[in-house]
Structures are given as structure tokens and as C-alpha cells.
Amino acid sequence: MSISISNLTKTYGTQKAVNDISFSVSKGAIVGFLGPNGAGKSTTMKIITGYLNPDSGTVLVGDTNVLEQPLATKKKIGYLPESNPLYYDMYVREYLGFIADVHQLSNKKEAVEKAITRVGLSPESSKKIGQLSKGYKQRVGLAAALIHDPEVLILDEPTTGLDPNQIIEIREVIKQLGENKTVLFSSHILQEVEAICDRVIIINKGNIVADSNLSNLLKDSKGEDRIVVRFKEATAPAVFSMFADVKALDEYALSIATTNADADRRTIMETAISQQLNIVSLSQEADRSLEDIFRSLTQKASS
């Protein structure tokens, strides 16, 4: 089941949280929805799930209009909000049973056990939610989103509070779900997005600044090249203050942005000689990570 958003706008007072955005997500796709804090991610997700009404625009989940048929839409969507509201005095199975009743599931017990197993909650499933670690509370929220076997999953920061092992486990769950469901999820852990998604949408200040397959985005987003130079001696970035962008990779290595590699390499070597520094290696790199692209697009849009 697909998601289709057209000309979506939402304003809070004088602040335009979402500014006339449009995109669609097809069935079987796992799409990363990225942006800095306050970019409009959570607002968009709340509108898709029917928890918030837009000022203008339309949202279709399959053929169902969210504004016109909010209840029918909610039946098709599993939603894990960023805040993950839970009833801390309820036991895990009790809470999931309550969520199953809300969805009027006939196979309540089976659905609860399936959700617990799917998100790895079994070791803590006999406890009250308030007794759980933050990571296991997050799993309870994810289990609640999955319990009615929705066709669409909207996950707002699903790996928040999880340790590295738990993140890998939830990553696998999301990848498996994406085989036959539509998944839109946000995350500040960009390595997770690279590991899970084929496509990313980046939003900044309410505007979409990128929407592309991840491989194409990494290939097409060409930024400044960098020269990486490693020294025998410990070297501070300040030694090369004649360059605008110098980063310390470690005590002995620097990464220097360049727009004229030949000239800048000569400057680096001349400076090293004058400072009696011994260069062990010097190389040029142009590969960009999703983090580099994210920072470039959001900072450029902000300026």
C-alpha cells in the first residue's frame, strides 16, 4: 500500500513547519525521512497518521484520504511516535492486549505473542513497562505499532535508546517488514539509514531539499575534494590555518578541503618543510557519506 502526499502545508503561528511538500512512497519500500530538529519530520508523520490536520494539501494511504476517512486510515497504519507514550503501570502483555482490543483483533493472544517475538521482547515480557530500560520501552512501542499487522508503518526515531546490539536487531525487523509493507521512518543515526534504506527524503525548515535513491544521491552529490595528509609528528590543524577547512582525523593526520588540489598539495608540502614536519602520506579523496550530504544540504538551505 502506497503513501501519496500532495502540496502539504502546516503552520504554527508565524512558523511554517511544512511548506507545500509533495512525495510518494510505494509498497515494499523503506524510505528514510531525514532532517535536523525542527525540520518538519514529526509534523509530516503526524499528518500522515491522522493525528494532526494540515492547513492545506492531501494525504492518501492507498486510496484512502486521511482527512476524509481518518479512522479507516488508522486501521492501515502502524505508528511509533517519537515520544512513544506508554502506560508504565501496565504489564507488557496487558498493554499490548489493550492495544489489540483497540484494534478489535479477534486473534488477540496470538497477535500479542507474535508482536513480542518479532521485536525481541520475550525476556522482559512479564514485567511492568515502568520497570523496563529505555530500549525495551522502545520495543514495546514498536510491538504496539505492529500488533494489528498494518500495511503501512510510520516510525519516528524507532532506534532511540537502543544499544548497538538492539539497533542491529531492530534494523533486521524493519528490513523484513519492508518486504511487504510500506515503511517511512526517521532517524538521526545516518548509518542506520544507509544500512536499511534504498531511498532517502531530506527535509529542512519545512522544505524537501533532497529526494532520491541513496546510491544516486551519493553518486550525484559532488562536494569539495579533501586532501588527507599524515605526518610522522603530532600536528595541530592550526599549523595549516591558511586553509579555510582543516579537520584533525587523529593526532597525526589532517583532512583539508581543496578546490585546487595541485596548488594546495604544494602549499601543504612547503608548509611542512618550513615547520620541519615529515609527511608520511598524502592522498586525495572525494567520496562522500550520507552524513556529508545531509550536512551540506541542510546547512546550505539554512543559509
C-alpha positions as CSV (number, residue, x, y, z in Angstrom):
1,M,0.0,0.0,0.0
2,S,1.4,3.4,-1.0
3,I,1.5,6.8,0.6
4,S,0.9,9.8,-1.5
5,I,1.4,13.4,-0.3
6,S,0.5,16.4,-2.4
7,N,1.1,20.1,-1.6
8,L,1.1,19.6,2.2
9,T,1.4,22.7,4.3
10,K,1.2,23.2,8.1
11,T,1.8,26.4,10.0
12,Y,2.2,27.0,13.7
13,G,1.6,30.7,14.3
14,T,4.2,32.5,12.2
15,Q,6.3,29.4,11.7
16,K,5.7,27.3,8.6
17,A,6.5,23.8,9.8
18,V,5.8,22.1,6.5
19,N,5.9,24.2,3.3
20,D,3.9,22.8,0.3
21,I,5.7,19.4,0.1
22,S,4.9,16.5,-2.1
23,F,6.2,12.9,-2.3
24,S,5.0,9.3,-2.6
25,V,6.2,6.0,-1.2
26,S,5.4,2.8,-2.9
27,K,4.6,-0.6,-1.3
28,G,7.6,-2.6,-0.3
29,A,9.8,0.5,0.0
30,I,11.7,1.5,3.1
31,V,12.3,5.2,2.9
32,G,14.4,7.2,5.3
33,F,12.9,10.6,6.2
34,L,15.7,12.8,7.4
35,G,16.2,16.3,8.7
36,P,17.6,18.3,11.6
37,N,15.5,19.0,14.7
38,G,12.5,21.3,13.9
39,A,12.7,20.5,10.1
40,G,9.1,19.2,9.9
41,K,9.6,15.4,10.0
42,S,7.4,14.7,13.0
43,T,4.7,17.1,11.9
44,T,4.6,15.4,8.5
45,M,4.4,12.0,10.1
46,K,1.6,13.1,12.4
47,I,-0.4,14.4,9.4
48,I,0.1,11.1,7.5
49,T,-1.2,9.1,10.5
50,G,-4.2,11.5,11.0
51,Y,-3.1,12.8,14.4
52,L,-2.7,16.3,13.1
53,N,-4.6,18.1,10.4
54,P,-2.8,20.1,7.7
55,D,-3.6,23.7,6.7
56,S,-3.8,22.5,3.1
57,G,-2.8,19.6,0.9
58,T,-3.9,15.9,0.6
59,V,-2.6,12.7,2.0
60,L,-3.6,9.3,0.6
61,V,-2.8,6.0,2.2
62,G,-3.6,3.6,-0.7
63,D,-6.9,5.0,-2.0
64,T,-8.0,6.4,1.4
65,N,-7.9,10.1,2.1
66,V,-6.6,10.7,5.6
67,L,-8.6,13.8,6.2
68,E,-11.9,12.4,4.9
69,Q,-11.6,8.9,6.4
70,P,-9.2,9.2,9.4
71,L,-10.4,6.1,11.2
72,A,-10.1,3.9,8.1
73,T,-6.6,5.3,7.6
74,K,-5.5,4.5,11.2
75,K,-6.5,0.8,10.7
76,K,-4.0,0.6,7.8
77,I,-1.1,2.3,9.7
78,G,1.2,1.3,12.5
79,Y,2.7,4.4,14.1
80,L,5.6,4.7,16.6
81,P,5.7,8.4,17.6
82,E,9.0,10.0,18.8
83,S,7.6,10.4,22.3
84,N,6.4,6.8,22.5
85,P,3.6,7.3,25.0
86,L,3.1,4.2,27.2
87,Y,1.2,3.2,30.4
88,Y,4.0,2.5,32.8
89,D,1.8,0.8,35.4
90,M,0.6,-1.9,32.9
91,Y,2.4,-5.1,32.3
92,V,3.8,-5.7,28.8
93,R,1.3,-8.3,27.7
94,E,-1.5,-6.4,29.4
95,Y,-0.7,-3.2,27.4
96,L,-0.3,-5.0,24.1
97,G,-3.6,-6.8,24.8
98,F,-5.2,-3.4,25.4
99,I,-3.8,-2.1,22.0
100,A,-5.1,-5.3,20.4
101,D,-8.6,-4.6,21.8
102,V,-8.5,-1.0,20.5
103,H,-7.9,-2.6,17.0
104,Q,-10.7,-5.1,17.7
105,L,-8.5,-8.1,16.9
106,S,-10.2,-11.4,17.1
107,N,-6.9,-13.3,17.5
108,K,-5.7,-11.1,20.4
109,K,-3.5,-13.6,22.2
110,E,-1.8,-14.8,19.1
111,A,-1.2,-11.2,17.9
112,V,0.3,-10.2,21.3
113,E,2.8,-13.1,21.3
114,K,3.7,-12.6,17.6
115,A,4.5,-8.9,18.3
116,I,6.5,-9.7,21.4
117,T,8.6,-12.3,19.5
118,R,9.0,-10.1,16.4
119,V,10.7,-7.2,18.4
120,G,12.6,-9.4,20.8
121,L,10.6,-8.5,23.9
122,S,10.3,-12.1,25.3
123,P,13.0,-11.8,28.1
124,E,11.2,-8.7,29.6
125,S,7.6,-9.5,28.7
126,S,6.5,-10.4,32.2
127,K,7.5,-7.0,33.7
128,K,5.6,-3.8,34.1
129,I,6.5,-1.3,31.4
130,G,7.8,1.2,34.0
131,Q,10.4,-1.4,35.1
132,L,11.9,-1.7,31.6
133,S,15.0,0.0,30.2
134,K,14.6,2.8,27.7
135,G,15.5,0.4,24.9
136,Y,12.9,-2.2,25.9
137,K,10.2,0.5,26.3
138,Q,11.0,1.4,22.7
139,R,10.4,-2.2,21.7
140,V,7.0,-2.1,23.4
141,G,6.1,0.9,21.3
142,L,7.2,-0.9,18.2
143,A,5.3,-4.0,19.1
144,A,2.2,-1.9,19.6
145,A,2.7,-0.4,16.1
146,L,2.9,-3.8,14.6
147,I,0.2,-5.7,16.5
148,H,-2.6,-5.3,14.0
149,D,-0.3,-6.2,11.1
150,P,-0.7,-2.8,9.3
151,E,0.1,-2.3,5.6
152,V,2.0,1.0,6.3
153,L,4.5,1.7,9.1
154,I,5.4,5.2,10.2
155,L,8.3,5.0,12.6
156,D,9.6,8.2,14.2
157,E,13.1,7.6,15.6
158,P,12.5,3.8,16.2
159,T,16.0,3.0,17.4
160,T,16.1,5.7,20.1
161,G,17.6,4.4,23.3
162,L,18.7,1.1,21.9
163,D,22.2,-0.3,22.5
164,P,24.2,-1.4,19.4
165,N,23.1,-5.0,19.5
166,Q,19.4,-4.0,19.9
167,I,19.8,-1.5,17.0
168,I,21.0,-4.3,14.7
169,E,18.1,-6.5,15.8
170,I,15.5,-3.8,15.1
171,R,17.2,-3.0,11.8
172,E,16.6,-6.5,10.7
173,V,13.0,-6.3,11.8
174,I,12.5,-3.2,9.8
175,K,14.1,-4.7,6.7
176,Q,11.9,-7.8,7.0
177,L,8.8,-5.7,7.4
178,G,9.8,-3.7,4.3
179,E,9.5,-6.8,2.1
180,N,5.7,-6.5,2.1
181,K,4.9,-3.2,3.8
182,T,5.4,0.4,3.2
183,V,7.9,1.8,5.7
184,L,8.6,5.5,6.3
185,F,11.0,6.1,9.2
186,S,13.0,8.9,10.6
187,S,16.4,8.7,12.3
188,H,19.3,10.8,13.4
189,I,21.5,7.7,13.1
190,L,22.5,8.1,9.5
191,Q,24.5,4.8,9.4
192,E,21.2,3.1,10.1
193,V,19.5,4.8,7.2
194,E,22.4,3.8,4.9
195,A,22.1,0.2,6.1
196,I,18.3,-0.1,5.7
197,C,17.1,2.3,3.0
198,D,17.3,2.4,-0.7
199,R,15.8,5.9,-0.8
200,V,16.0,9.0,1.4
201,I,14.0,12.2,1.7
202,I,15.7,15.1,3.4
203,I,13.6,17.9,4.7
204,N,14.9,21.2,6.2
205,K,12.8,24.1,7.5
206,G,9.7,22.6,6.1
207,N,11.1,22.2,2.6
208,I,12.2,19.0,0.8
209,V,15.9,19.5,-0.2
210,A,16.5,16.0,-1.5
211,D,14.5,13.0,-2.6
212,S,16.5,10.3,-4.3
213,N,17.7,6.7,-4.3
214,L,20.6,6.5,-1.8
215,S,23.0,5.3,-4.4
216,N,22.2,8.1,-6.8
217,L,22.4,10.7,-4.0
218,L,25.8,9.5,-3.0
219,K,27.0,9.5,-6.6
220,D,25.5,12.8,-7.8
221,S,26.2,14.9,-4.7
222,K,29.6,16.2,-5.5
223,G,31.2,18.5,-3.0
224,E,34.7,19.7,-2.4
225,D,37.5,17.2,-2.5
226,R,39.7,16.8,0.5
227,I,43.4,16.1,0.9
228,V,44.4,13.8,3.7
229,V,47.9,14.2,4.9
230,R,49.6,12.1,7.6
231,F,52.7,13.2,9.5
232,K,55.4,11.4,11.5
233,E,55.0,14.1,14.2
234,A,51.8,15.1,16.0
235,T,50.4,18.1,14.1
236,A,47.7,20.6,15.1
237,P,45.2,21.9,12.5
238,A,46.4,25.5,13.3
239,V,49.6,24.9,11.5
240,F,47.7,24.9,8.3
241,S,45.5,27.9,9.1
242,M,46.0,29.3,5.6
243,F,43.2,26.8,4.6
244,A,39.6,27.5,5.4
245,D,38.6,24.0,6.4
246,V,41.1,21.8,8.2
247,K,40.0,18.8,10.4
248,A,42.1,16.6,12.6
249,L,41.4,12.9,11.9
250,D,43.7,12.0,14.7
251,E,46.9,13.3,16.4
252,Y,49.0,12.7,13.3
253,A,46.6,13.2,10.4
254,L,44.7,16.2,8.9
255,S,41.9,16.4,6.3
256,I,42.0,19.6,4.3
257,A,39.3,20.8,1.9
258,T,40.6,21.8,-1.5
259,T,39.2,23.3,-4.7
260,N,42.7,23.3,-6.4
261,A,44.4,20.1,-5.4
262,D,47.7,20.6,-7.2
263,A,48.3,24.1,-5.8
264,D,47.1,23.1,-2.3
265,R,49.4,20.0,-2.2
266,R,52.3,22.2,-3.0
267,T,51.3,24.6,-0.2
268,I,51.0,21.7,2.2
269,M,54.4,20.3,1.4
270,E,56.0,23.8,1.6
271,T,54.4,24.4,4.9
272,A,55.5,21.0,6.2
273,I,59.1,21.7,5.2
274,S,59.1,25.2,6.8
275,Q,57.7,23.7,10.0
276,Q,60.1,20.7,9.9
277,L,57.3,18.2,9.7
278,N,57.8,14.9,8.0
279,I,54.9,13.8,5.7
280,V,54.3,10.0,5.8
281,S,51.5,10.0,3.2
282,L,49.4,12.4,1.2
283,S,46.2,11.4,-0.7
284,Q,43.1,13.0,-2.2
285,E,39.6,11.7,-1.5
286,A,36.2,12.8,-2.9
287,D,33.9,10.1,-1.5
288,R,31.0,11.5,0.5
289,S,28.9,9.8,3.1
290,L,25.3,10.4,3.8
291,E,26.3,12.5,6.8
292,D,28.4,14.7,4.5
293,I,25.4,15.1,2.1
294,F,23.0,15.7,4.9
295,R,25.1,18.5,6.4
296,S,25.8,20.1,3.1
297,L,22.1,20.2,2.1
298,T,20.7,21.3,5.4
299,Q,23.4,23.9,6.0
300,K,23.0,25.3,2.5
301,A,19.3,25.5,2.9
302,S,19.6,27.2,6.3
303,S,22.0,29.9,4.9
